[in-house]
Amino acid sequence: VQLARQKNVFLCEGMWTRFFPAMDKVNEIISSGDIGDIVNVQGDFGWCNVDCPYPEDRIWNPLSGGMTYDIGMYMAHLGQVAYPDSEVERIQAMGTKKNGIDQTVLCNIMFSNGNQKVDDQTGQKGMLQFYVTGAANTEERVTIQGSKGRIVLPSPAHVPSEVRVYKDEGRGKTSEMVHDFSLPDDAWGAPWNYPGSIGFTYEIDAVCKAIREGKKQCDHFTWDHSIQLAAMIDEIIRQTRGEVDVGDAEEKMSA
């Protein structure tokens, strides 16, 4: 990011989930206040890595592997969506390891915005709770809970094509509205390595539009977003794996 600023060139991280029309709808609902203040976000993401050969497969690389580096960003970025312009106040993470990397990680993150007194705290607080794992294929469902309702992103939440909105309508009563954002038709293409990869076209379109307009970053996922998300991931790794010794990791991978 610093180099992009110095060279005055375009830069955008490939955080493709943020560019889906479904995520635009989530942002719209949150900013409108329709479901009130966001209280908590919960999510899960896991894929079973039992068939990944050790140590050849990328997932076991101490420098870039592990489930947090692999898919943790798909969960951690949700705090930026639910609590825009907020700071990360506290991170608590714990996990199990396999072959020296993080295998299952449970994480709580507190976000804070502003300096005004809210209840017994300074600033508006918001929570994010998630787990990632390589021990199982999980549902991958996300719930964004507000004080007046909630948003649900059904599976697979990192490739969102549907937004379900539930609003409190009185004691014991809830209304539901479903917004459909079906993925583009890709029947003509070759099979993808990962399901839903046609969704990359959303970010491609946004990047092309930003460059045509002379921008140096995309509004959907800015440089500040990238830096904050990277800091969250690094702290989760530090708490679950300790400081990564680059020299030791390279020696293990070349052995």
C-alpha positions in Angstrom: 0.0 0.0 0.0 2.8 2.4 0.9 4.5 1.7 -2.5 1.2 2.2 -4.4 0.9 5.6 -2.7 4.5 6.5 -3.5 4.1 5.4 -7.2 0.6 6.8 -7.5 -0.7 3.6 -9.0 -3.8 1.5 -8.7 -3.9 -1.3 -6.1 -6.8 -3.5 -4.9 -6.6 -6.7 -2.9 -8.5 -9.6 -4.4 -11.1 -9.7 -1.6 -13.8 -10.7 -4.1 -16.6 -11.4 -1.6 -17.0 -7.7 -0.9 -17.9 -7.0 -4.5 -20.9 -9.3 -4.8 -24.3 -7.5 -5.3 -25.5 -9.4 -2.2 -22.9 -7.6 -0.1 -24.0 -4.3 -1.6 -27.5 -5.1 -0.3 -26.1 -6.0 3.2 -24.3 -2.6 3.3 -27.5 -0.9 2.3 -29.6 -2.6 5.0 -27.0 -1.9 7.7 -26.6 1.8 6.8 -30.4 2.3 6.6 -30.8 1.3 10.2 -33.7 -1.1 9.2 -32.4 -3.7 11.6 -31.1 -1.2 14.2 -27.6 -1.1 15.6 -25.6 -4.2 14.9 -24.9 -6.1 18.1 -23.1 -9.2 16.9 -22.0 -11.2 13.9 -21.6 -14.9 13.9 -20.1 -17.1 11.1 -18.3 -20.3 10.3 -16.1 -21.6 7.4 -14.5 -24.9 7.1 -13.3 -27.4 4.5 -11.8 -30.8 5.3 -8.1 -30.9 4.5 -7.6 -34.6 5.5 -6.7 -35.5 1.9 -4.1 -32.8 1.5 -0.7 -34.5 1.5 1.9 -33.4 4.1 4.1 -31.6 3.6 3.6 -31.1 -0.1 0.3 -29.3 -0.1 0.2 -25.5 0.3 -2.1 -25.7 3.4 0.9 -27.1 5.4 3.3 -24.3 4.5 4.2 -22.6 7.8 4.6 -19.2 6.0 1.4 -19.1 4.1 -0.7 -22.1 5.1 -3.0 -22.9 8.0 -6.8 -22.3 8.1 -6.5 -18.7 9.3 -4.4 -17.6 6.4 -6.5 -19.7 4.0 -10.0 -18.7 4.9 -9.9 -16.5 8.0 -10.3 -13.3 6.0 -13.7 -14.4 4.8 -14.9 -14.3 8.4 -12.8 -11.4 9.8 -13.8 -8.9 7.1 -17.4 -9.2 8.2 -16.6 -6.9 11.1 -15.7 -4.2 8.6 -19.1 -4.8 6.9 -21.1 -4.8 10.1 -19.2 -1.9 11.8 -18.0 0.4 9.1 -15.3 2.9 10.1 -14.8 1.2 13.4 -11.5 0.3 15.1 -10.5 -3.1 16.4 -10.4 -2.9 20.1 -9.7 -6.4 21.2 -9.1 -9.8 19.7 -9.3 -13.2 21.5 -8.4 -16.3 19.6 -7.7 -19.9 20.5 -7.1 -22.9 18.3 -5.7 -26.4 17.7 -2.8 -27.2 15.4 -2.0 -29.9 13.0 1.4 -30.4 11.3 2.5 -27.1 13.0 -0.2 -24.9 11.5 -3.5 -23.8 12.8 -6.2 -26.3 12.1 -9.3 -25.1 14.0 -9.5 -21.5 15.3 -12.2 -19.8 17.3 -12.1 -16.1 17.5 -13.9 -13.2 19.2 -13.3 -9.6 18.0 -14.6 -6.4 19.6 -15.0 -3.3 17.4 -15.4 0.2 18.7 -16.6 3.5 17.1 -16.6 7.0 18.5 -15.9 8.5 22.0 -19.4 9.0 23.2 -20.8 7.2 26.2 -22.9 4.2 25.2 -24.4 2.2 28.1 -21.4 1.6 30.4 -18.7 1.9 27.7 -17.0 4.6 25.7 -17.9 4.2 22.1 -20.4 2.1 20.2 -19.3 -1.5 20.5 -19.9 -4.5 18.3 -18.9 -8.1 18.4 -17.8 -10.6 15.8 -17.6 -14.3 16.6 -16.4 -17.0 14.1 -14.5 -20.2 13.7 -12.6 -21.7 10.8 -11.5 -25.3 10.5 -9.7 -27.8 8.3 -11.2 -30.7 10.2 -14.7 -30.6 8.7 -16.8 -29.2 5.9 -19.0 -26.7 7.8 -22.3 -25.0 6.8 -20.7 -21.6 6.2 -23.6 -19.5 7.3 -23.4 -15.9 8.5 -25.8 -14.1 10.8 -25.6 -10.3 11.4 -27.7 -9.6 14.4 -29.2 -6.1 14.9 -31.2 -4.6 17.7 -34.4 -4.7 15.5 -33.7 -7.7 13.3 -31.1 -9.7 11.6 -29.5 -10.5 8.2 -28.7 -14.1 7.3 -26.3 -15.0 4.5 -27.0 -18.7 3.6 -24.3 -21.1 2.6 -21.9 -20.5 1.1 -21.6 -17.1 2.7 -18.3 -16.2 1.0 -20.1 -16.5 -2.4 -23.3 -14.8 -1.4 -26.2 -15.0 -3.8 -29.1 -14.5 -1.3 -29.8 -12.1 1.5 -32.5 -13.0 4.1 -33.7 -10.1 6.3 -35.7 -10.8 9.4 -37.4 -7.9 11.2 -38.9 -7.9 14.7 -42.6 -7.1 14.4 -43.6 -7.3 18.0 -43.2 -10.0 20.7 -42.9 -13.4 19.1 -43.5 -12.0 15.6 -40.9 -11.7 12.8 -41.2 -10.8 9.2 -39.0 -12.2 6.5 -37.8 -10.8 3.2 -35.6 -12.7 0.7 -33.4 -10.8 -1.8 -32.1 -13.0 -4.6 -28.8 -12.2 -6.3 -28.2 -15.3 -8.5 -24.7 -15.6 -9.8 -24.0 -14.9 -13.5 -24.5 -17.7 -15.9 -21.3 -19.6 -16.5 -22.6 -22.7 -18.2 -20.4 -22.0 -21.2 -17.2 -22.0 -19.2 -14.8 -24.9 -18.2 -15.3 -26.3 -14.7 -13.9 -24.1 -11.9 -11.4 -25.2 -9.3 -13.7 -23.7 -6.7 -17.6 -23.4 -6.8 -18.9 -19.9 -7.5 -15.7 -18.6 -9.0 -17.7 -16.8 -11.7 -18.3 -14.3 -8.9 -14.8 -12.9 -9.5 -16.4 -11.0 -12.4 -17.9 -8.6 -9.9 -14.6 -7.5 -8.7 -13.2 -7.4 -12.2 -16.0 -5.1 -13.3 -15.4 -2.8 -10.2 -11.7 -2.6 -10.8 -12.1 -1.8 -14.5 -14.6 0.9 -13.5 -12.3 2.4 -10.9 -9.4 2.5 -13.3 -11.5 4.2 -16.0 -12.5 6.8 -13.5 -8.9 7.5 -12.5 -9.2 6.1 -9.0 -6.3 4.4 -7.3 -8.4 2.1 -5.1 -11.9 0.5 -5.1 -14.5 1.9 -2.7 -15.7 -1.7 -2.0 -12.4 -2.7 -0.4 -10.0 0.2 0.2 -6.3 0.2 1.2 -7.4 0.9 4.8 -9.6 -2.1 4.7 -6.7 -4.3 3.5 -4.4 -3.0 6.2 -6.9 -3.5 9.0 -7.9 -7.0 7.8 -4.2 -8.0 7.6 -3.6 -6.7 11.1 -6.5 -8.8 12.4 -5.3 -12.0 10.7 -1.7 -11.4 12.0 -2.9 -11.1 15.5 -5.0 -14.2 15.3 -2.0 -16.1 14.0 0.1 -14.7 16.8 -2.3 -15.8 19.5 -2.8 -19.3 18.0 0.6 -20.2 16.6 3.0 -17.7 18.2 5.4 -15.6 16.1 6.3 -17.3 12.9 10.0 -18.0 12.5 10.6 -17.3 8.8 14.0 -19.0 8.7 12.8 -22.1 10.5 9.7 -22.3 8.3 11.7 -22.1 5.1 14.1 -24.8 6.4 11.1 -27.2 7.1 9.6 -26.6 3.7 12.9 -27.2 1.9 13.8 -30.4 3.9 
